[in-house]
Amino acid sequence: MKKIFYSIFSVSLLLSSVMAFTSCDDFFDPDTDDELNGEDYISSNTEMYTGFLGIMTKMQAVGDKEIILTDTRADILEPTDDSTPELIALYNYDGNLQNNPYADPAGYYEVIIACNDYLVKMKDYRKNPDVDDDIWQNLVSSTVRIKVWAYKTLAEIYGKAVWFDSPITKVTEITEAEGFEYLELEPLIDKCIALMDNGFEGVPTNRTIDWIAWLDPSNVTNISGSQYRKWNWMIVPYEGLYAELNLWKGACIDRRMGENALQTTESYAVYKKAADALLSILTAYADLKYPGAPSSDPGSNTYWLPSAATPGHYKPIWDNSQPYQLEAVAALIYDYTLNQTNTLLKHFSNEYPNKYWLRPSEYGMEHFIDPAFNPGSSTNEARYKIMFGNNKGQSYISKFRPVGSSYRVNAYQDDCHIYIYRSMQYHMLLAEALNHLGRFKAMNGVFNSGVKKEIFDANDPEWEGFSRNWTSEAEWGNRKYASAGLRGCFGLKDRAVKMDKQEIGEYATFKFNDLAILDESMLEFACEGKVYPIMNRMAVRYGDNSIVADRVCPKYEAVGKAGEIRGKIMAGGNWVPFDLKVSLGQNTGTDDNTGNNADNE
């Protein structure tokens, strides 16, 4: 264990020395194009660990990409007067983004390449008699999830991807050779789910590695006190990833069925998988069956449960020095002293030396305080106050850096963390799954005003997977911070949802509730790279791109582009138009050099 610790410590020292010789520009844009050496191999348990950390650096490099790429095209962001042509092209839904670095998916493929290389070498290393097989399996399981996460992200941004399992060292080696498949959305999601179901070399994909138990065993029961807590956060979780993939699969099934997309056996099965995965972990937290669960005063526990304590705890979700433990499921963490940075503050902040290239749109800000869009809202709502700021007369996204933050005193300390998943997102995904299972009472409780003791019934199939510990009447007695719902925890009025299928029919009921969930997501996940993918999933499910256009195009009315943007979205522009084959100089079968072909339409 000491040998492994010192090896990782040496890596940190190396990164620190690199930082010392890095210019200011390089600091904000660190070189992440390091190529893997196909000649290298894993020869010890130490290298098994440090090799895995190499994958994490690839994830850090793309942590901010989906936020900048998709939220610029959603309702919340617009370019400033000082913005760049590349960002303006994203904002304007330009049809040819082949040379636009924001649109280039290469960073995600670098994650996949790193995972494939690692898995092949780990397969060989398992034959070593000194291998720690339990840890080997945990690392392999985590690596498979990271690979699937990268493909899921490609799917929700581009609607397609190139699938390959073979080890290569460069993105430019992705070809149409044997083993490389250009997959559209549904077969791509199918590949992801199959890998999650089947695992790698007999290893299931729900195993996790506990870095605290390995490096800091004295804090196993005090995880908040361990400096290695952040390592556990950085691994893509099984439950959220598997649930989200099944929601995408359900959307694909429903689109094929059209208005006949009722509760078929096929669609019900995938939505149940999503709900079961999420409830398995959320209820475990509600029941205090997780590492470090409080042994005293369990009624005060607020882990992973929207409650009356949420508004007072909302600010530290964003400006804490590390991900906030009461909300964090998984997050990418940066340390500017080790040259680990992301570009969120560079784009959003107007404090020197940041660029302030993107600002909140008036339309997006208005959503938070418009009672027609956000019932019961006001300028005092926690999310509105924390989301937006004004500095020197300029509106900015303050979610990641409130001016005067005691945690990052200087704007160049661009090490704000980025959530891969957080607990509020789990509750939102659960509401979507419950809606399509026809469990409207449970869906409404999770989504609006909470799982209350008056409505919870452990014997009712409606509440399968829940426990009384979600309510104020827990098994240990009075629960001070019971489930208050995604909206109820902020003291907001219920958003209208349909509670049965009779009024407007099953298909229309599912759609009505889905759009309510989408609208709430626009508030809860603004500038997190999560809203636009949900828009795309709803558009896929109902074969209706106006779902995206209706929520995006009003942003463009002030500049006279609303009609133009609507036309682009309705023609398929909801997907980012980047053709990997064009980028790699491969034959696409087109007659021009625009990079637009049938695959991009």
Buried (B, 14 or more C-beta within 10 A) or exposed (E): EEEBBEBBEEBEEEBEEBBEEBEEEBBBEBEEEEEBEEEEEBEBBBBBBBBBBBBBBBBBBBBBBBBBBBBBBBBBBBBBEEBBEBBBBBBBBBBBBBEBEBBBBBBBBBBBBBBBBBBBBBBEBBEBEEBBEEBBBBBBBBBBBBBBBBBBBBBBBBBBBBBBBEBBBBBEBBBEEEEBBBBEBBBBBBBBBEBBEEBBEEBBBBBEBBBBBBBBEEBEEEBEEBEBBBBBBBBBBBBBBBBBBBBBBBBBBBBEBEEEBBBEEEBBEBBBBBBBBBBBBBBBBBBBEEEBBEEEEBBEBBBBBBBBBBBEBBBBBBBBBBBBBBBBBBBBBBBBEBBBBBBBBBBBBBBEBBBBBBBBBEBBBBBBBEEEBBBEBEEEBBBBBBBBBEEEEEBBBBBBBBBEBEBBEEBBBBBBBBBBBBBBBBBBBBBBBBBBBBBBBBBBBBBBBBBBBEBBEEEEEBBBBBBBBBBBBBEEEEBBBBBBBBBBBBBBBBBEBBEEBEEEEBBEBBBBBBBBBBBBBBBBBBBBBBBBBBBBBBBBBBBBBEBBBBBBBBBBEEEEBBEBBBEBBBEEBBBBBBBBBBBBEEEBEBEEEBBBBEBBE
